[in-house]
Amino acid sequence: MGTLHVLDHPLLQHKLSILRNKDTGVKEFREAVNEIAMLMCYEATRDLPTEEVQIETPVATATCRVLAGKKLAIVPILRAGLGMVDGMISLIPSAKIGHIGLYRDPETHEPVEYYCKMPPDIAERDVIVVDPMLATGGSASAAIQFIKNHGCKTIRLMNIIAAPEGVALVQKDHPDVDIYVASVDERLNDHAYIVPGLGDAGDRIFGTK
């Protein structure tokens, strides 16, 4: 079973309170999402493999550790996931970026892929899927499946806020995927919004509401 990691670092929790505040403006909201993504990326990559190398410092030879193993890819779920990419890229500048867009069919309520563009070597990379909100879990689960269909084996999911229902669905559909969140909130309401949540992340990042 994939592990649920709830990250409770004080800086994360402080910045999360800024996101939740309904009076936070677009600029400050966008900056906080970016900073939270950077902090979460630090935690979500804690177990990346390293290898020893010899480095010549100005003084002597030092034994240092550098990243080993597969390279990384970051795949935001459009559109709100885009708000998390820059913060992660600032830590992992060599990561490649894929994009996946989903919408919910109004009759079947099933996620439908409308856009999917992946790096050509995506199957050779470890993938971190990002989306600020994990609500019902339907979009995240579908996105993970689409990425698996590209041959990816190691996938992590990173969300700022999750509902218990979304966590349960992803763990049921993809027991091999670790989930990283800054908070698991109380529940979903009748409109599938996370309570207490922070509203619509996409609208608040892009100022479309």
C-alpha positions as CSV (number, residue, x, y, z in Angstrom):
1,M,0.0,0.0,0.0
2,G,1.3,3.4,-0.9
3,T,2.0,5.6,2.1
4,L,0.1,8.8,3.0
5,H,2.7,11.4,4.1
6,V,1.1,14.4,6.0
7,L,3.8,17.1,6.1
8,D,3.4,19.2,9.2
9,H,6.4,21.4,9.0
10,P,5.7,24.8,10.7
11,L,6.6,26.8,7.6
12,L,4.2,24.7,5.5
13,Q,1.4,25.1,8.0
14,H,1.9,28.9,8.2
15,K,1.8,29.2,4.5
16,L,-1.2,27.0,4.3
17,S,-3.1,29.3,6.6
18,I,-2.5,32.1,4.0
19,L,-4.0,29.9,1.3
20,R,-7.1,29.2,3.3
21,N,-7.8,32.8,4.1
22,K,-10.6,34.1,1.8
23,D,-9.0,37.6,1.9
24,T,-5.7,36.5,0.4
25,G,-5.3,38.1,-3.0
26,V,-4.2,36.5,-6.2
27,K,-0.5,37.6,-6.0
28,E,0.0,36.4,-2.4
29,F,-2.0,33.2,-3.1
30,R,0.1,32.3,-6.1
31,E,3.3,33.0,-4.2
32,A,2.2,30.9,-1.3
33,V,1.3,28.0,-3.6
34,N,4.8,28.3,-5.2
35,E,6.5,28.3,-1.8
36,I,4.5,25.4,-0.4
37,A,5.3,23.3,-3.5
38,M,9.0,24.0,-3.0
39,L,8.8,22.9,0.7
40,M,6.7,19.8,-0.2
41,C,9.1,18.9,-3.0
42,Y,12.0,18.9,-0.4
43,E,10.1,16.3,1.7
44,A,8.8,14.2,-1.2
45,T,12.3,13.7,-2.6
46,R,13.9,12.8,0.7
47,D,14.4,9.2,-0.3
48,L,16.0,9.8,-3.7
49,P,19.0,7.6,-4.2
50,T,22.5,9.1,-4.1
51,E,26.0,7.9,-5.0
52,E,29.4,9.0,-3.8
53,V,31.7,11.0,-6.0
54,Q,35.1,12.7,-5.5
55,I,35.1,16.4,-5.7
56,E,38.1,18.7,-5.7
57,T,37.5,21.7,-3.4
58,P,39.9,24.6,-3.4
59,V,41.5,22.9,-0.4
60,A,41.4,19.2,-0.8
61,T,39.5,16.2,-2.2
62,A,36.1,15.6,-0.7
63,T,33.8,12.7,-0.9
64,C,30.4,14.0,-1.8
65,R,27.0,12.6,-2.6
66,V,25.1,13.4,-5.8
67,L,21.7,12.1,-7.1
68,A,21.8,8.7,-8.7
69,G,19.2,6.5,-10.4
70,K,16.4,7.7,-12.6
71,K,15.8,11.3,-13.5
72,L,12.6,13.1,-12.4
73,A,9.5,14.4,-14.3
74,I,6.9,16.7,-12.9
75,V,3.4,16.3,-14.3
76,P,0.8,19.0,-13.2
77,I,-2.9,18.3,-13.6
78,L,-4.2,21.2,-15.6
79,R,-4.9,23.9,-14.8
80,A,-4.3,24.4,-11.0
81,G,-1.3,22.0,-10.9
82,L,0.6,24.6,-13.0
83,G,0.8,26.8,-9.9
84,M,3.1,24.2,-8.2
85,V,5.6,23.7,-11.0
86,D,7.9,26.7,-10.6
87,G,8.6,26.0,-6.9
88,M,9.6,22.4,-7.7
89,I,11.7,23.3,-10.7
90,S,13.7,25.8,-8.6
91,L,14.9,22.7,-6.6
92,I,15.1,20.3,-9.4
93,P,16.0,22.3,-12.5
94,S,16.8,19.2,-14.6
95,A,13.3,17.7,-14.2
96,K,11.2,17.5,-17.3
97,I,7.6,18.6,-17.3
98,G,4.6,16.7,-18.7
99,H,1.1,18.1,-18.8
100,I,-2.2,16.3,-18.4
101,G,-5.7,17.9,-18.7
102,L,-8.9,16.3,-17.6
103,Y,-12.5,17.2,-17.5
104,R,-15.5,15.4,-15.9
105,D,-18.1,14.1,-18.3
106,P,-21.4,15.7,-17.2
107,E,-23.4,12.6,-17.7
108,T,-21.0,9.7,-16.6
109,H,-19.1,11.9,-14.1
110,E,-16.0,10.0,-15.3
111,P,-12.7,11.9,-15.9
112,V,-11.9,12.4,-19.6
113,E,-8.5,13.2,-20.9
114,Y,-8.5,16.3,-23.2
115,Y,-4.7,17.0,-23.2
116,C,-1.7,14.8,-22.6
117,K,1.8,15.8,-23.5
118,M,4.7,13.9,-21.9
119,P,8.5,14.0,-22.3
120,P,9.6,11.3,-24.8
121,D,11.6,9.6,-22.1
122,I,8.9,9.7,-19.5
123,A,8.9,5.9,-19.0
124,E,12.6,6.2,-17.8
125,R,11.8,8.8,-15.2
126,D,10.3,8.9,-11.7
127,V,7.2,11.0,-11.8
128,I,5.7,13.4,-9.4
129,V,2.0,14.3,-10.2
130,V,1.0,17.6,-8.7
131,D,-2.4,19.3,-8.1
132,P,-3.2,21.6,-5.2
133,M,-6.4,19.8,-4.3
134,L,-7.3,16.1,-3.9
135,A,-11.0,16.2,-3.6
136,T,-13.0,13.2,-5.0
137,G,-9.7,11.6,-6.2
138,G,-11.2,10.9,-9.6
139,S,-8.9,13.2,-11.6
140,A,-5.8,12.2,-9.8
141,S,-6.5,8.5,-10.1
142,A,-7.2,8.9,-13.9
143,A,-4.1,11.0,-14.4
144,I,-1.9,8.4,-12.6
145,Q,-3.4,5.7,-14.8
146,F,-2.7,7.7,-18.0
147,I,0.9,8.1,-16.8
148,K,1.2,4.4,-16.1
149,N,-0.1,3.7,-19.6
150,H,3.0,5.6,-20.8
151,G,5.2,2.9,-19.0
152,C,6.0,4.8,-15.8
153,K,6.7,2.6,-12.8
154,T,7.5,5.0,-9.9
155,I,4.9,7.7,-9.4
156,R,4.3,10.0,-6.4
157,L,1.2,12.2,-5.9
158,M,1.6,15.6,-4.3
159,N,-1.4,17.7,-3.2
160,I,-1.5,20.6,-0.8
161,I,-4.9,19.8,0.7
162,A,-6.8,16.4,0.5
163,A,-10.2,15.1,1.4
164,P,-10.3,11.7,3.1
165,E,-12.5,10.5,0.2
166,G,-9.8,11.4,-2.4
167,V,-7.0,9.7,-0.4
168,A,-9.1,6.6,-0.1
169,L,-9.9,6.4,-3.8
170,V,-6.3,6.9,-4.9
171,Q,-5.1,4.3,-2.4
172,K,-7.7,1.9,-3.7
173,D,-6.9,2.4,-7.4
174,H,-3.2,2.8,-7.1
175,P,-1.8,1.1,-3.9
176,D,1.7,1.5,-5.3
177,V,1.6,5.4,-5.2
178,D,2.8,7.4,-2.2
179,I,0.7,10.5,-1.5
180,Y,2.2,13.7,0.0
181,V,-0.1,16.3,1.4
182,A,0.1,19.3,3.8
183,S,-3.3,18.6,5.3
184,V,-6.1,16.1,5.2
185,D,-9.3,18.1,5.7
186,E,-12.6,17.0,7.2
187,R,-14.7,16.0,4.2
188,L,-16.3,16.9,0.8
189,N,-19.5,18.9,0.7
190,D,-22.4,18.3,-1.6
191,H,-20.6,20.1,-4.5
192,A,-17.4,18.0,-4.0
193,Y,-15.6,21.0,-2.5
194,I,-13.1,20.2,0.3
195,V,-14.3,21.4,3.7
196,P,-12.8,23.7,5.1
197,G,-10.5,23.7,2.1
198,L,-9.6,26.9,0.4
199,G,-12.1,27.3,-2.4
200,D,-11.3,26.7,-6.1
201,A,-7.5,26.6,-6.3
202,G,-7.4,27.3,-10.1
203,D,-9.6,30.4,-9.8
204,R,-7.5,31.7,-6.9
205,I,-4.2,31.1,-8.7
206,F,-5.2,32.6,-12.0
207,G,-7.6,35.2,-10.8
208,T,-10.5,33.9,-12.8
209,K,-13.2,34.4,-10.1
